Amino acid sequence: MDSVRKEHPDPKLLELLVCPLTRAPLSYDAEKGELISQKARLAFPVRDGIPIMLVSEARQLDDTVPQSPL
C-alpha cells in the first residue's frame, strides 16, 4: 500500500507556476494549503500535492476592510 502523501506541492513546481489570470507570481500558504495570487486576490487549492489552477476552483480572498451588507 502506498504511504500517505502530504499535500505540500513540490517547491520546484511552485517556482514555475504563475496566476492564470494575471501571470503574477504565487505564494504558498502552508496553513491553508493554497497558492495565493495577491494581484488577483485569489487562493488556488492544493489537493494531494497538486495545485488546482482553475479560476472556477479558486477562492476569493477576503479584504481587510469589511464590506457593508447590501
Secondary structure as a PSIPRED ss2 file (coil, helix, strand):
# PSIPRED VFORMAT (PSIPRED V4.0)

   1 M C   1.000  0.000  0.000
   2 D C   1.000  0.000  0.000
   3 S C   1.000  0.000  0.000
   4 V C   1.000  0.000  0.000
   5 R C   1.000  0.000  0.000
   6 K C   1.000  0.000  0.000
   7 E C   1.000  0.000  0.000
   8 H C   1.000  0.000  0.000
   9 P C   1.000  0.000  0.000
  10 D C   1.000  0.000  0.000
  11 P H   0.000  1.000  0.000
  12 K H   0.000  1.000  0.000
  13 L H   0.000  1.000  0.000
  14 L H   0.000  1.000  0.000
  15 E H   0.000  1.000  0.000
  16 L H   0.000  1.000  0.000
  17 L C   1.000  0.000  0.000
  18 V E   0.000  0.000  1.000
  19 C C   1.000  0.000  0.000
  20 P C   1.000  0.000  0.000
  21 L C   1.000  0.000  0.000
  22 T C   1.000  0.000  0.000
  23 R C   1.000  0.000  0.000
  24 A C   1.000  0.000  0.000
  25 P E   0.000  0.000  1.000
  26 L C   1.000  0.000  0.000
  27 S E   0.000  0.000  1.000
  28 Y E   0.000  0.000  1.000
  29 D E   0.000  0.000  1.000
  30 A C   1.000  0.000  0.000
  31 E C   1.000  0.000  0.000
  32 K C   1.000  0.000  0.000
  33 G C   1.000  0.000  0.000
  34 E E   0.000  0.000  1.000
  35 L E   0.000  0.000  1.000
  36 I E   0.000  0.000  1.000
  37 S E   0.000  0.000  1.000
  38 Q C   1.000  0.000  0.000
  39 K C   1.000  0.000  0.000
  40 A C   1.000  0.000  0.000
  41 R C   1.000  0.000  0.000
  42 L E   0.000  0.000  1.000
  43 A E   0.000  0.000  1.000
  44 F E   0.000  0.000  1.000
  45 P E   0.000  0.000  1.000
  46 V E   0.000  0.000  1.000
  47 R E   0.000  0.000  1.000
  48 D C   1.000  0.000  0.000
  49 G C   1.000  0.000  0.000
  50 I E   0.000  0.000  1.000
  51 P E   0.000  0.000  1.000
  52 I C   1.000  0.000  0.000
  53 M C   1.000  0.000  0.000
  54 L C   1.000  0.000  0.000
  55 V H   0.000  1.000  0.000
  56 S H   0.000  1.000  0.000
  57 E H   0.000  1.000  0.000
  58 A C   1.000  0.000  0.000
  59 R E   0.000  0.000  1.000
  60 Q E   0.000  0.000  1.000
  61 L C   1.000  0.000  0.000
  62 D C   1.000  0.000  0.000
  63 D C   1.000  0.000  0.000
  64 T C   1.000  0.000  0.000
  65 V C   1.000  0.000  0.000
  66 P C   1.000  0.000  0.000
  67 Q C   1.000  0.000  0.000
  68 S C   1.000  0.000  0.000
  69 P C   1.000  0.000  0.000
  70 L C   1.000  0.000  0.000
